[in-house]
Amino acid sequence: MSAPAITPAPVLDLGHLPGSDGYRRVVLALFAAGLATFELLYSTQAILPELATRFEVSSTQTTLTLSLATLSLGVALLVVGPLSDVIGRTRLIHLSMALSVVCAVGCALAPTWTSLLVMRCLMGVALAGLPAVATAYLREELHRSTHARAAGLYIGGTALGGMAGRLVTGYTAELAGWRWSLGAAALLALVCAVAVRRLLPDSRHFSPAPTGARTMLAMARRAVADRALVGLYVIGGCSVGAMVSMLNVVGFRLEAAPFNLGLGAASLVFLVYPLGTVSAATFGRLADRIGRRAVLPIGSVVAVAGAVLTLSSSLPVLVAGLSLLVIGFFAVHGVASGWVPARAHAGGVSAGQAASLYTFTYYLGASVFGSLGATVWSSVGWPGVVALTVSLLAVTGALALRLRVTRPLVA
């Protein structure tokens, strides 16, 4: 009598591991998606002085091209985040990127100041699909040992996107005008959208959430009931507000005495952004090893040191200060944004809902404090902008220290 056949135990799929083809495709696709999203979102930042001249508006009014886009993006997240729990992550990412390219072309063709602002609002809504789901997608599809590292790489892509948007538009505007500069930004976004379409794997671990208004409201209540999650939301809003308030007006400062730089030369200051890519990835790996609680306060301290250095009238010292600000900010944002879906999942909260709330406060902070920074610049000057930045970073640091003693959750 032959022995019964032994059926091998099924292999448990715990997510893509580093070194696998799936892991590389996920990371490359979300890196490209982050680059395109933030390249488009901040594509007008380097050309604000050009827009002020061409449309005969004030420096504060020019920042509306940024604050309206980030604000509309943040509001859209309140809908898009929960929607992703129902229709899926990858479908939303592809739709978001396609619509964003269309809006980018519309911005380049806008005939009036009002129409440009309207198109920037629509672009914010279109862009909402990626930041609403990116970290939730990473948590679901990658092995848990790589979550912080992968989130750092995604944030690194957003850092390069921020730099690319500012450099591409800054130099193109000086050579051919603001319309061609925004057209160049749209072309780069199109290339990234095609790359994402070809690379991004379909979700393997996504489970649709129950639908219905009552269910959505219950998920939202759970997402704001955890004080640690709320603290992370505020950290996102304050940290990005600190950086954007400074970067929105640094071009005006560099064009004025004692620097007297042209638009193209002034945009070179955004070459510090690759440091954010390195910072996000490095601090992400460090968080995987020693924990997010230990890493988060360090980024706040580095950013404060950088903001203070920008008070100098020496261009190299100012650039060094901006470098430290970028390094510190992306360390904070990379760790915090990856921590949100991880803690939400461990606490039985919808990862998509929590990620969308984090991103909502992030863009709310960028909108409010970005415009406030321009107002402070017009009325007080650069020392006032530095004071605003340091104050926001102080709140970030205090909350980061508070999180060190918050009870951890285990999924």
N, C-alpha and C positions, 0 to 999 in steps of 0.2 A: 504494500500500500504506500503510495507516494506521499511525501510530506506536503501539507497544505502550502500553497504559495503565500509568500509574505508580501503584503502590500506595503510599499514604502510610504512613510509618513509624508503628508503634504508639506512642501516648503513654505514657511510663513513669509510673506512679503512684507518686510518692515520699511520699505522705501529704498530709493536709489542710494547707493554707497559711493563715496569718493573713488574715482578711478573708473567707474562704470560709464558706458556710453550714455545711459539715461541721465546720470548725474551731470555729465559735461553738457548735454543738450539743454537740460533745465537751466543750469547756471548761465550758459551763453545766451540763451533766449531771453531770460529775465534781465541779464546785463544789458542786452540790446534794447529791450523794452524800456528799462529804466533810463537809459541814455536818451532815447527818443522822447519820452514823456517830459523829462526835465529840460531837455534842449528846447522843446517847444514852449514849455511853461515860462522859462526865463529868457526867451529869445529877444525880448524888448529891453532887457535890463541894461545892456551895454550901449544901446542907442537912445536912451532917454534924452540926453542933450540934443541929439539930432531931431527927435520927435518934438521937443520943446520949440526948436527953431522952425521946423517945417509947418507945424500946426499952430504956432504962436500961442502956446499954452505954458503954464508955470511948471516948475520942477515938481511940485506936489501933484498937479494934474497928470503929469506924465506917468507917475507911479500907479495911476489907476489902471494902466494896461497890465500891470502885474497884480495889483490887489483885487481887481474885479475877476481876473482869471482864477486866482487862488481861492477867492471867496466862493465863486460859483462851483469850483471843483469841490470845496469842502461841503457845501450844501448838497451837491449831487451824491456825495459819499453816503449820506444818511439814507439814500434810497438804493444806491448801487451795492453797498456792502451787504445788506440783507438779501437783495435780489440775487447776489452771487451764491448765497446759500441754497437757492432754489434752482437756478438754471445752470450752475456750474461755473468753474473758474476760467477754463481755457476759452470757452465761447465768448465770455465777456472781455477777456484780454484782446482777442482778435478784433472784435467789434470796436472796442475803444481805440485801438491804434488806427484802424481804417478811417473812422470818423475824425480823428485828430488831424490826420493828413489833409483831409478835405477842408477843415476849419483853418489850417495853417495857410493853405492857398488863398482862402477867403480873406485872411488878414493882409496878405501881400497885395491883394487887389482892392482893398477897402478904399473908397473914394473920399471919405470924410473922416474927421476925428470921431464923430459919434458912431459911424459904422465900424470903425476899427475897434472901439470899445465893445460894441455889440458882438463882434466876431471873437474877441478875446473872452467874453463871457461864455459864448457857446463852446469855445475851445476848452475852457475849464470843465464844463459838463462832459465833453467828449473824453477828456483825459482821465476822468475819475475811475474808469474801469480798471486800470492797472494798479494804482496804489491801494485801491479798495481790497484787492484780492491777492496781491503778490506774496505777502508774508504768510497768509493762510495757505496758499498753494504750496509754498516751500515746506510748511509744517506738515502738510498732508502727504507730499510726494517724496520727500527725502528722509533718510534715516535720521532718527532723533539726535544722534551724536554729532550731526553736521548742521543743525538748525541755525545756531548763532553764526557760524562761519559763512553759511550760504546767505543768510540775511545781510551780513556784512558785505559780501560780494555784490548782492543786488543794490545795496545802498551805494557801493562804489560805482556801479554803473550810473546811478543818478548823479553822482558827483561829476563824472566825466561828461554827462549830458549837460549839466549846468555850465561847465566850462566851455563845451563845444558851442552851445547856444550863444554864449556871450562873445566868444572869439569869432565865430563865423559871421555873426551879424555885425559885430563891431568893425571888422576889417572890410566886409563887403559894403557896409553903409558908407564908409569913408571913400571907397573906390567908385561905387555905383548908385548909392542912395539907399534909403530905408526899405523901399519896396523889394529891390533885388536881395537885400539882406534877409528879409523874412521869407522870400522865395527859396533862398539857399537853405534856410532852416527847414522848410517844408520838404525839400529834396532829401536831405539827410534823414529826416523822419521816415520818409517813404522807404529808403533803403533798409532801415532798421525794421520796419513793419514787415517787409518781405522776409527778412532773416528770421523774425519771430514766427511767421507763418510756417516756415520750413523746419524750424528747429524744435519748437515747443511740443513736448509730448502731451498726449491727452491725459486727463486725470485718471488715476487708477484707484485712488482711495477716497474720492469725493462721494459723500452720501447726501442726497437732497434733503433739506430740512422741511418740516411741515409748513404748509402755507396758511395764510389767514392773518387778518389784522391782529387778532388777539394773541396769536403765537408770536408775531413780530414784536408786539409791545412787551410781551413777557421776556423775550430775549434781550430787548433793549434795557429793561429794568435790571436784569441780572448783570448786564455789562457795565452798569454804573453802581452796582451794589458793593463791589469789591474796591476798597479804598486804595489798594495797591495799583489796580488797573487805572483808577481815576488819577492817581499820582503820575502814572506813566503818560496818560493823555496830556496832562498839564505840562509835563517835561517836554513833550513833543512841541506843543504850542509855544512855550517860552524859549526853547533853544533855537528853533528856526526863526522866531521873531527877532531874537538877538542878532542872528547873522544877517537876515534879510534887511533889517533896519539900517545896518551899516553898508551892505553891498549895494543897496538901492541908490545911495548918494555918494559913494566913493568916486564915481566917475565925475561928478560935479566938483568934488574937492580936487581931483587930479588935474582937471582942466583949469583950475584957478591957481593963483600964486600960493606958494612958491614953486609949484611943480610945472604948471603951464604946459601940460601934455595935450596932444591931439587925441581925437576919438579913438583911432586905431591903437596908438601907443598906450592910452589909458586902459583899453580893453585887455592889454597884455597882463594886467594885474590878476586876471582870472586864470592865468596859468598855474596859480596855486591850487586849483581844484583837483588835479591828480593826487595831491597830498591827501585829500579827503577819501579818494578811492583806496589808497594804501592804508589810511587810518581805519576806515570802516572794516576792511578785511582783517587787518592786524588785531584790532580790538575785538572783532568777532571771534577769532581763533583764541585770543586770550580769555574771553568770556567762556568759551567751551571748556577751557582748562581750569580756571580758578573761580568761575562764577560771575554772573552779571552784576551781583550786588557789590563786588569788590571793584569792578571795572568802571561802572557808571560815574562815580564821583570824580574820577581822574580826568575824564574828558571835560567836565565843567571847569576844573581848575586850569587846564591848559587853555581853554577858550577865553577865560577871564584875563589870563596873562597876555594873550594875543591882542585882545581889545585895548588894553591899557597901552601896549606898545604903539598902537596906531596914532597916539597923540603926538608922536615925534614928527618934526618937519623934515626929517631925512627920509628920502624915498626908500632906500634899502631897509631901514628900520620899519617903516610903515608896511612894506611888503612882508617882512618877517612877522609882523604882528598879524596881518591878514592870514598868513600861512598857519600860525598857531590857532587862530580863530577857526579856520576851516578844519584843521586836524581835530580840535576839541569838539566842534559841533558834530562832525560825522562819526566820531567815537560815540558820543551820546546818542545820536539818532539811530545809528546802526544797532547798538545794543538794545535800546528801548523799543524800537519797532519790532525786533525779533522776539523780545520778551513778552509783548502783549498777547500774540496768539498762543504762545506756550503756556502762559499763566491762565488765559481764558479756557483753553482746552482742559487743563488740570482742574479748574474750578467748575467745570460743567457749563461754561458760557460759550456761546457761538463764537468761534474764532473769526469768522467773517464780520460779525457784528462788532466785536471788540476792535478788530483791525480798522474797520471803517470809522469808529469813534475816535481812535487814536489819530487817524489821518485827517479827520474833520477838524480836530483841535489844532493839528499841525498847520493846516492851511488857513484856519481862522487866525492863528497867531501870525502867520506870514502876511496875511492881508491887513490886519489891524496894525501890527507893529511896523510893517513895511511902510505904510502910509504915514504913520506917526513919526517914523524916523525922518522922512522927508520934511514934515512940518517942523520938527525940532531943528533940522539943518537950516531951514529958511529963517528961523527965529533966533536960534542960539548959536548955531555953528557946530563944528565937529566935536568939541568937548561935550556938548549936550547929547550928541549921537552916541558917544562913548559911554556916557553916564546911563543912557537908556539901555544900551547893550549889556553893560555890567550888571545893572539891576535885574534884568531878565535872567541872566546867567546865575545870579545869586539865588534866585528862586529855584532854578533848575538844580543847582548844587544842594540846596537845603532839602528838596524832595528826594534827591538821590541818596542822601545820607539817611533820610527817614526810611527809605525802602530797605536799607541794610538790616533793619530790625523788624521788618514785616514778616509774618509767618509764611514760610514757603509752602507751596502746594505741589503734590506729586500726582501726575496723571495715572 
